[in-house]
Amino acid sequence: MNIVANFIALLAAAGWGFLAVTGVTVIGGIAGQNAPGYPNAAQIGLFVAVPVAVMSALIAAMALVHVKKKGAPALAFAALASLLCVLPFISFYAGGI
């Protein structure tokens, strides 16, 4: 079960990592336009901080499960829950559906 849980968590962390890299690119594009007031703290939080936080939590949980050799079902549940949160997050990320 540890391998399956780690694989699911790795896929979820990679997805959130992709969103974080995309967020950094978006923030860089906004900053490059020199628009007054942009990017603001809320945009940086949404585009960069949230994906990095979720990715970091998943990686930390993977390391903890690997070291402790228990908690794989909880890791799998957390990874699947984070994957289910991607669609609502992207709806905010992209400005709506």
C-alpha positions in Angstrom: 0.0 0.0 0.0 2.9 2.4 0.7 4.0 2.3 -3.0 0.5 3.0 -4.3 0.0 5.8 -1.8 3.3 7.3 -2.6 2.6 7.1 -6.3 -0.7 8.8 -6.0 0.8 11.5 -3.8 3.7 11.9 -6.2 1.2 12.5 -9.1 -0.8 14.9 -7.0 2.4 16.8 -5.9 3.6 17.0 -9.5 0.2 18.4 -10.6 0.3 21.1 -7.9 4.0 21.7 -8.8 3.0 22.4 -12.4 0.4 24.8 -11.1 3.0 26.6 -9.0 5.4 26.9 -12.0 2.6 28.2 -14.1 1.7 30.6 -11.3 5.2 32.0 -11.2 5.1 32.4 -15.0 1.8 34.3 -14.8 3.0 36.5 -12.0 6.2 37.3 -14.0 4.0 38.2 -17.0 1.8 40.5 -14.9 4.9 42.1 -13.4 6.4 42.6 -16.8 3.5 44.7 -17.9 4.2 47.3 -15.3 0.5 47.8 -14.5 0.0 49.8 -11.3 -1.1 47.7 -8.4 -0.5 44.4 -10.1 0.5 41.7 -9.1 -1.0 42.2 -5.7 -0.6 40.0 -2.7 -3.8 38.1 -3.3 -2.7 37.2 -6.8 0.7 36.0 -5.6 -1.1 34.0 -2.9 -3.5 32.4 -5.3 -1.1 31.7 -8.1 2.0 30.7 -6.2 1.6 30.2 -2.5 -1.4 27.9 -2.5 0.0 25.4 -5.0 3.4 25.5 -3.3 1.7 24.9 0.1 -0.3 21.9 -1.1 2.7 20.4 -2.9 4.9 20.9 0.1 2.3 19.3 2.4 2.1 16.3 0.1 5.9 15.9 -0.1 6.2 16.2 3.7 3.4 13.6 4.1 5.2 11.2 1.7 8.4 11.6 3.6 6.7 11.0 6.9 4.9 7.8 5.6 8.2 6.6 4.2 10.0 7.0 7.5 7.3 5.8 9.8 6.1 2.9 7.5 2.5 3.6 8.4 -0.2 6.0 7.5 -0.4 5.0 3.8 -4.2 5.0 3.6 -4.3 8.6 5.1 -1.6 9.7 2.5 -3.6 8.2 -0.3 -6.8 9.9 1.0 -5.0 13.3 1.3 -3.5 12.9 -2.2 -6.9 12.1 -3.7 -8.6 14.9 -1.8 -5.9 17.3 -3.2 -6.6 16.0 -6.7 -10.3 16.6 -6.2 -9.5 20.2 -5.2 -7.7 20.9 -8.5 -10.9 21.6 -10.5 -12.4 24.2 -8.1 -8.9 25.8 -7.7 -8.5 26.1 -11.4 -11.9 27.7 -11.7 -10.6 30.5 -9.4 -7.2 30.4 -11.1 -8.7 31.0 -14.5 -11.3 33.5 -13.4 -14.3 31.2 -13.5 -15.8 28.5 -15.7 
